[in-house]
Amino acid sequence: MFKEYAEYDATGLAALVRRREIAPPELLDAAIARAEAVNPRLNAIITPMHDIARARAGQDLGGPFAGVPFLIKDLFQDYAGVATACGSRALKDAGWRPARHAEVVNRFLAAGLVVFGKTNTPELGAKGITEPEAWGAARNPWNTDHTPGGSSGGSAAAVAARIVPMAGANDGGGSIRIPAACCGLFGLKPGRGRVPTGPEHGELLHGAAVDHVLTRSVRDSAAMLDVLAGPDVGAPFHVAPPERPYLEEVGRAPGRLRIGFTARSPIGTEVHPDCAGAVADCARLLESLGHHVEEAVPQIDGLALARDFLTMWFAQLAAQVDLLRAQTGSGAGGFELDTRAMAALGRTLRANEYVAAHNRWNGFARALGDFHQRYDLLLTPTLALPPARIGEVATPAWQQAVLRVILALGLSRLLLASGMVDVMARENLRWVPFTQLANLTGVPAMSVPLGSGSAGLPVGVQFVAANGGEGLLFRLAAQLEQAAPWDGRRPAL
């Protein structure tokens, strides 16, 4: 079954199990064999869970994905009793093991999935690449000299390499959509509050971060959102349920949509011709399918949004580092220089500055809501540049030297006043400037793998919907999947 295993999506594998054409232990063996064959080149899986998985595969499993092999991300997807490191040496060295499952993991297991490992992620999920010092870089199956993106890069690499048909992911600034674009996958970020983040958190990053999966097929993503959606006990708020199950949206006609598009970076940086070209090609495909497409953008100051995103990111990271230092007893050396610098910047922010930045999210949401009064969807590139080479996005040596001095002298407030944060914002977000909008405004968005770049690496396009628009995204994605199938394209790993 090894060759056949790689041909099926998760829904297809689950159907084989239901028809008793194959047993879960056989599927697990195929997944582990594939992982052993390719993971040494990818570094996608960093914590194997084979014994746990084999015991589970021998049980009588129920649920829509009963018996399907699965991987969870080593960030906010805690599995009771299994080490969680979140990409951090501090947690790795401490060997920290959560006492209970995250709610999303409870739901993965209730769906019948067989979890056999955890995937690589940057330290605390703080980057759009996956190159943690604690675990080493994850690599893109399409070209192992390049990143699979981040922060769900290990999951994306594993799905693209056909170790599993889908894997756990989460998205606080693009961390589902970025790796989906890098690895030629489908990736949908649900809207704020759609998927629970309990029991350890009421919401992550004020609701900007949400859990879901990376998949090869649209139907797997839709069926998994049916599994994950809905509040857990004690959730801070309840989002209105969808009109019908998300899986029923797949194959349902989307109608004639009004779609505004842009290929211009919201922070004024370069957009590679491959990425801009993918949007132009997609616009032509949409028109051929009967949709109305025209160039249009929300009236939002992209640099202001980037600054407010980073303000939240730095402050939240500071709180997380402080918590982990207390939890593990680790000193500053337990964290990467970039993490320490971002956390130091977060500590320099005054409470009123943080609140003011968070309050400005409302203005972005209102402007995007205005846009959605005129257009059903916004179409952009997912990435502004092709997937970076491993090490290409690393902080330059001169900046590292400056950061070490500033941290040693406690001059972080001076760094904030110097304007270097704006430089860092442009430099770090220049290849991923399009994704943060959906996080700060709380709306659903997806990356669809419609393009192929000049270097043979995949290219994704992003669609941003209004609040509650997950069903519309699935309808359009399924139409695009039928019109321009992508699952037949695969890396020659």
DRENTOR-398627 format. One record per atom (N, C-alpha, C): x, y, z. Coordinates in steps of 0.2 Angstrom, whole numbers, plus 5000, padded with zeros to 4 digits. Last residue first. Layout:
DRENTOR-398627
XYZ;...
end
This chain:
DRENTOR-398627
505550734978;506050724984;506150654983;504950824968;505350764966;505850744972;503350874974;504050884973;504350814972;501950874962;502250854968;502950864968;500350894956;501050924956;501350904962;499050844958;499450804954;500250834954;498450944965;498750894969;499150844965;497851044958;498551054960;498850994963;496751094945;496951044950;497751054951;495851204941;496551204940;496851164945;494451174943;494651214937;495451204935;494451124956;494251084950;494451114943;495051224963;495351154963;495051114957;494051324961;494751334958;495051264958;492951264968;492951284961;493551284958;493551254981;493351194978;493251204970;493651394984;494251354983;494151284980;492351434984;492751464979;493351414978;491951364995;491551354989;492051374983;492751405005;492851335003;492451324997;492351545006;493051525004;493151455002;491051525011;491251555004;491951545002;491351475024;490951435019;491051465012;492051585030;492351525029;492051485023;491551715033;491551695026;491951625025;491451775045;490951725044;491051695037;491951935039;491851895045;491351835043;492551915022;492251955028;492151905033;494151845016;493451855016;493151905022;495451845005;495251865012;494551885011;496551734997;495951764997;495751785004;498151724989;497751734995;497151764994;499151604980;498751674980;498351664986;500851534979;500151544982;499851604981;501951444971;501751504972;500951504974;503351324972;502651344972;502551414973;504851324962;504451324968;503751344968;505451344950;505051274951;504751274958;505851464947;506351424950;506051354951;504651534943;505151524938;505751474940;503251454952;503751504950;504251484945;501551424949;502251394950;502751444948;499951434958;500551454954;501151414954;498951394967;498851404959;499451414955;498551354981;499251344977;499151344969;497951474991;497751424986;498351414982;497551525008;498051525002;497951464998;496251625015;496551565013;497151575008;495451685030;495851695024;496151635022;494251765041;494551705038;494951725031;494651905052;494251875047;494651815044;495351985061;494951925063;494551895058;496152095059;495452105058;495052045060;497452035061;497252085066;496452105065;497351935051;497451915058;497251975063;497251995039;496751945041;496751935049;498452065039;497852105039;497252055041;499551985037;499352005044;498752035044;499851945024;499451905028;499251935035;500752035016;500052025015;499551995020;502052035018;501752085020;500952085019;503351945017;502651925019;502251975022;504452005014;504251945009;503551925011;504552105023;504552125016;504352065011;504552085036;503952075033;503952095026;505952115039;505652045041;504952035038;506052245034;506552195032;506252125034;505052325040;505152315033;505552255031;505452295054;504752285051;504752275044;506752355055;506652275056;505952255053;506352485053;506852455048;506752375049;505552505064;505252515057;505752475052;506552485074;505952445073;505652445067;507352595073;507652525070;507052475070;507052715078;506752695072;506952625069;507452745091;507952755085;507652745078;506552705101;506552775099;506952785092;506952575103;506252585100;506252655098;508252585107;508152555101;507452575098;507952645120;508252685115;508252655108;507352545126;506952595125;507252645119;508452455128;507952435123;507452495121;509652455135;509452515131;508952505126;510452365143;509752385145;509552445141;511652325139;511652385142;510952405144;511352205132;511852205138;511852265142;510552245122;510252205127;510752205134;511452325115;510852355118;510552315123;512352225111;512652285115;512052315119;511552145103;511952115109;512152175114;511152225093;510652205098;510952175104;512352245086;512052305089;511552275095;512552115082;513052145086;512752205090;511452095074;511552055079;512052085084;511752195064;511152205068;511252155074;512852135058;512852205061;512352215066;512252015053;512752015058;512852075062;510452015050;511152025048;511652025054;509451875054;509651945056;510351955054;508951775040;509251785047;509451855048;508451745028;508051795032;508351805039;509351645023;509251715020;508951765024;509351525029;509751575032;509751645029;508751445015;508851435022;509451485024;507951565004;508451515005;508551505013;506151595004;506851615005;507351555005;504951574991;505251554997;505951564998;504751734982;504751664983;505051644989;503851874989;504451854986;504351774987;502651894995;502851954990;503451924987;501351774997;502051794998;502151854993;500051774991;500151754998;500851785001;499351914982;499851864983;499851844990;497551934984;498251964984;498751904983;495851974984;496351934981;497051964981;494451984994;495052024992;495551974990;492751964991;493351944993;493951994990;491552044988;491551984992;492151954995;491452214989;491852154986;491752094991;490852314996;490852314989;491052254985;490952275009;490252305007;490252304999;492252255010;491852195009;491052215008;492652385013;492852355007;492452295005;492152395026;491952445021;492052415014;492952305033;492252295032;491952335027;494152365032;494052305028;493352285027;493852475040;494052485033;493952425029;493652405052;493052445049;493252455042;494852345055;494352305054;493752345050;495652465057;495852415051;495252375049;495052515068;495052555062;495152505056;495352415077;494652425076;494552465069;496652425080;496452365076;495752375073;496852525088;496852545081;496652485077;496952465101;496352495099;496252515091;498252415101;497752365100;497052405098;498852545102;499052505096;498452455095;498352575115;498252625109;498352585102;498952475123;498252485122;498052525116;500352505121;500052445119;499252445118;500352635127;500552625120;500252565117;499952605140;499552655136;499752645128;501052535144;500352505144;499952545139;502552555135;502152565140;501452545139;503852445129;503152475128;502752485134;504852365133;504952445133;504252475132;504552235131;504552265138;504652335139;504652225118;504052225121;503952245128;506052235117;505652285114;504952285117;506352105123;506552165126;506152225123;505752025113;505452025120;505652085124;506652045103;505952065102;505652065109;507851995109;507752065107;507052085106;507551865111;507751905117;507651985115;507351825098;506851815103;506951865109;508651845093;508151875090;507551875095;509451755101;509551825102;508951865099;508451625109;508851645104;508851725104;508551565126;508151595121;508651625115;509351535137;508951485134;508551505128;510051645141;510351605136;509951555134;509251695152;509151725145;509451685140;508851545161;509151615160;508951635153;507551445166;508051455162;508251535162;506551395174;507151415177;507651435173;505351365168;505851315167;506551335171;504451465172;504251395172;504751345172;505151585170;504851565177;504751485177;505251575157;505851575161;505651565168;503951575152;504351515151;505051515156;503551705156;503251645159;503651585158;504451785148;504451785155;504151725159;504051745135;504751725138;504751735145;502751795136;502851725135;503551705137;502951935137;502551905142;502651825142;503651955125;503951975131;503651935137;502651925115;503251875116;503651895122;501752025117;501551955119;502151915120;502552135112;502352125119;502152065121;502852095099;503352105104;503152095111;501552095094;501952035094;502552035099;501052225095;500752165099;501152105099;501952285087;501852305094;501552245098;501752215075;502352205078;502352225086;500452275072;500552205072;501152185076;500852405071;500352385076;500352315077;501652405060;501852425066;501452405072;500752365050;501352325052;501552345058;499752465050;499552405052;500152355054;500652565045;500352575052;500152505054;500852515032;501452525037;501152525044;499552515027;499952455028;500452455032;498152595030;498852615030;499252555031;496752555019;497152545026;497852565025;495552535011;495852595012;496252595019;495752385001;495452425007;495852485008;495852394983;496152384989;495752414995;495752334966;495452374972;495752344978;495452284950;495952304955;495652344960;494152154948;494452214946;494952234952;493052034942;493652044945;493952114943;491651934943;491852004942;492552014946;491651764937;491651814942;491851884940;491751664927;491151704928;491151754933;492851594925;492351554929;491751604930;493651694919;493351634915;492851594918;493951764930;493451794925;493151734921;494751674937;494151694940;493651724935;495851674927;495451614929;494851624932;496251804929;496051784922;495651724923;496651804942;496151844940;495851824934;497751714941;497151694945;496551734943;498651794934;498351724931;497751704935;498851894943;498551904937;498251844933;499451814954;498851854955;498451864948;500551774948;500151724950;499451754951;501251894946;501051854940;500451804942;501651924958;501251964955;500851934949;502551814960;502051824964;501451864961;503451834949;503151764950;502551774954;504051964952;503551944946;503151884946;503852014969;504251974964;503751964958;503752164976;503352104974;503652074968;504552274987;504552234981;504052174981;503552384998;504152344996;504052304990;502452445004;502852484999;503452444997;501652375012;502152415015;502652445010;500752305003;500452365008;500952405012;501252284987;501452274994;501152324998;500152244974;500552294977;500652274984;499152174968;499852134969;500352184971;497452154971;498052194971;498652154971;495652144968;496352114969;496852174969;493952104972;494452154971;495152124972;492652024966;493252004969;493752064967;491051954967;491452024966;492052014970;490451804960;490751844965;491051904963;489151714957;489551764953;489851804959;489251554966;488851614963;489351654959;489851444970;489951504974;489551564972;489051284972;489251344967;489351404971;489851154981;489251204980;489451264976;491051094983;490651074977;490051114976;490951114999;491351094994;490951064989;489951135009;490151195005;490551174999;489951025017;489451035012;489551095007;490951045025;491051005020;490551005015;490351135034;490851165029;490951115024;488651125037;489351095038;489751125032;487851285037;487851215035;488551195037;488051415042;487351395040;487251325039;489051405057;488951415050;488251385048;488651485073;488851435069;488751445062;489451635080;488851605077;489051545072;490551605093;490451635086;489851595083;490551655110;490351605105;490251635098;491951685121;491351705117;491251655112;492851625130;492651685131;492051715127;492451455135;492651495130;492451565131;491951355144;492351415147;492551465142;492151225134;491951245140;492351305143;492351285117;492451235122;492151265129;491451325102;491751345108;491851285112;491851275085;491351275090;491751285097;492751165074;492351225075;491951225081;493351045071;493751095076;493251145078;492650975062;492850945068;493050995073;492451075052;491851045055;492051015062;493851075048;493551135052;492851115055;493950955042;494250965048;494051025052;493150975030;492950925035;493350935042;493951075024;493351085026;493051045031;495151005022;495151065026;494451085029;494750905013;495050885020;495050945025;494350975002;493850945006;494150925013;495451024997;495051075000;494551035004;497050945000;496350944996;495950995000;498150945007;498250945000;497550964996;498351055022;498051005018;498251005011;498551115038;498751115031;498551055028;497251165050;497751115047;498051145041;497151265065;496751235060;497351185057;496951405077;497251335075;496851305069;497451575077;496951525077;497251455075;497751745083;498051675081;497451625082;496951855086;497351855080;497551785078;496451855099;496051815094;496351825087;497451905106;496851945106;496451915100;498451795106;498551865103;497951905101;497151675108;497851695107;497951755104;495951655122;496151675115;496851695114;496151585133;495451605131;495451615124;497151445136;497051505134;496351525132;497151315141;497651355143;497551425142;496251225135;496051255141;496551305144;495751335121;495751315128;496151245128;495451385109;496151385111;496251365118;494251335096;494451355103;495151355104;493851425081;494151365084;494351385091;493251555079;492951495076;493151425079;493951665084;493451625089;493151565086;494251735069;494251745076;493751705080;494151615055;494051685058;494151675066;495451505049;494851525051;494751595054;496551495036;496551525042;495751535044;496951365025;496351415027;496451435034;497851305012;497951325019;497351385021;498551185002;497951225003;497951245011;500251194995;499751164999;499151214999;501551224991;501051204986;500451174989;502451285000;502551204999;501951184994;502251415002;502951395000;502951324998;500851425004;501151454998;501851424997;500951365017;500451335012;500751355005;501651445025;501951385023;501551345017;500751555024;501451565022;501751495020;499551515030;499551525023;500251535020;499851485044;499651435040;499651445032;500451605048;500851545049;500551485046;500051735048;500151705042;500451635042;499951765061;500151825056;500251795049;499551655067;499451715071;499651775067;498951495065;499151555061;499051615065;499451325065;499051375068;499351445064;499151145062;499551205061;499151265064;499250965059;499051025063;499551085061;499150905042;499450905048;499250975052;498750775029;498650845032;498950845039;499350665024;498950705020;498750775023;501050635028;500350635030;499950675025;502150635019;502150595025;501450585028;502150715008;501650655008;501850605014;502850825007;503250765006;502850705006;501850915011;502050915004;502450855002;501750875025;501150865020;501350865013;503050915029;502750845030;502150825025;503051045027;503551005024;503250935024;501951095035;501951105028;502451055024;502551065048;501951025046;501851035038;503651145048;503751075049;503151035046;503051275047;503451245042;503551175042;502151365054;501951295053;502351255048;502551495053;502851455058;502651385058;503451475038;503351465045;502751505048;504351395025;503951445028;503851435035;505251305020;504551285019;504051335022;506651375012;506251365018;505551335016;507851285002;507351335003;506951325009;508551174998;508951235000;508551295002;507651084994;507851085001;508351135003;506251104986;507051124985;507251124992;505151044990;505251064982;505951074981;505151025003;505250964999;505350984992;506151135013;505551135008;505651075004;506551105030;506751115023;506151105019;506951175046;506551125042;506651155035;508551195055;508051215050;507651155047;508551155073;508851155066;508351175061;508251155086;508051095082;508351095075;508651275092;508551215096;508451145092;508551375082;509251345084;509151285088;507351355070;507551365077;508251335078;506751395057;507451385058;507651395065;505551425047;505651375052;506351355053;504851595045;505251535043;505351485048;504151695051;503851665045;504251615042;504251685069;504551705062;504151665057;503851635081;503951705081;504151725074;503551515088;503151535082;503251605080;504451495098;503851525100;503451545094;505651465085;505551475093;504951525094;504751375072;505251425075;505151445082;504451205072;504251265072;504751315074;504151035067;504651085069;504251155068;502850925074;503250955069;503651015071;502650765082;502550835082;503050865077;501750605079;502350645080;502150725080;500650535077;501250495078;501850535078;498950515080;499550565080;500150525081;497650475071;498150435074;498850485074;495950525072;496650535069;497150495074;494650535077;494950465075;495650465072;494050645082;493950635075;494250565072;494650645094;493950625094;493750615086;495850695091;495850625093;495150605093;495550825088;495950785083;495850715085;495050865100;494550865094;494950825088;496150865108;495550825110;495150815104;496850965101;497050895101;496550845103;496051075105;496151055097;496350985097;496351085118;495651065116;495651045109;497851005124;497451065121;496851035118;497850875137;497850895130;497650965129;498950895151;498250885148;498350905141;500150925156;499750875160;499150855156;501650935146;500950965148;500550905151;503250935150;502750895147;502050915150;504950995147;504251005149;503750965146;506350985146;505950925146;505250935148;507251085147;506851075153;506451005153;507651095134;508151065139;507751055146;506551145128;506851075126;507251045132;506351265134;505851215135;506151145133;507551325129;507351325136;506851275138;507451315115;507951275119;507751275126;505951305107;506351345111;506851295115;504851255099;505451285096;506051315100;503951205109;503851275105;504451305102;504051095116;504651135116;504551205113;503350965125;503251025121;503851065122;503350785127;503750845128;503450905123;501850715133;502350725127;502650785128;500750725142;501350685143;501850685138;499550785131;499750765137;500250715138;500050895119;499850825119;500050795126;499651055113;499951015118;499650945118;499851155103;499451095101;499751045106;500651265104;499951275106;499551215104;501751185095;501651255097;500851255098;502151075086;502451085093;502351155095;500751015077;501251065078;501551075085;500550835074;500350905077;500950945077;500050725061;500550755065;500250825068;499350565057;499250635058;499850665062;498450435049;499050455052;499050535052;496750385052;497150425047;497750445051;495850315060;496350285057;496850315053;494450425056;494650365060;495250325056;493950545053;494550525050;494850465054;492650555059;492650555051;493350545049;492450415071;492550485069;492650495061;493350285080;492750315077;492950385075;494350135083;494250215082;493650235078;494850025093;494250035089;494150105088;496650015092;496050025096;495450035091;497850025086;497549955087;496949955091;498250155086;498050125079;497750055080;498750175099;498050195097;497850165091;499950105099;499450085103;498750105101;500550185089;500450105088;499850085092;500650305095;500250295089;500050225088;501550285106;500850305107;500350295101;502650245098;502350195103;501650215104;502950365091;502750305087;502350255092;503150505090;502650475095;502450405093;504550615088;504150555086;503750525092;504850775085;504650725091;504250665089;505050835073;505550835078;505450795084;504850825056;504650795062;505150805067;505650895047;504950915048;504750895054;506950875041;506850895048;506150925049;507250835028;506750885029;506750915036;508050725027;508250775023;507850845024;507450635037;508150665038;508350715033;506150615031;506250665036;506950685038;506150515021;506250585019;506350635025;506050385027;506350395021;506550465019;505250405039;505950385040;506350385033;504050435033;504450485037;505150465038;503750315026;503850375022;504250435026;503550235038;504050225033;504250285028;502450305044;503150305047;503750285042;501450275034;501650345036;502350355039;501450145034;501550175028;501850245030;501050115048;501650095045;501950125039;499750175047;500250205052;500950185049;499150085039;499150155037;499750195041;499149975047;499449975040;499650045038;498350015058;499049995059;499449995052;497050035051;497450085054;498150075055;496849925037;496749935044;497249995046;495849925022;496549935025;496349945032;494549905019;495049885014;495749895016;493549945027;493949885029;494449865023;492850055024;492649995020;493049935022;493550135033;492850125035;492550065031;494750145027;494750115034;493950095035;494450215015;494750145015;494650105021;494050335021;493550295017;493750225017;495250385026;494750365030;494150325027;495850415013;496150355018;495650335023;495050515009;495050455005;495350395009;495250615018;494550585017;494650525014;496650635016;496450605023;495750575022;497050584999;497050635005;496750595011;498150464992;497550474995;497550544999;499450424987;498950454982;498350484985;500150374997;500350434995;499850474990;499650244997;499550285003;499650355000;500150184985;499450204985;499350254991;501450154989;501350194984;500650224984;501150065000;501550125001;501450174996;500449945000;500050005000;500450065000;
end
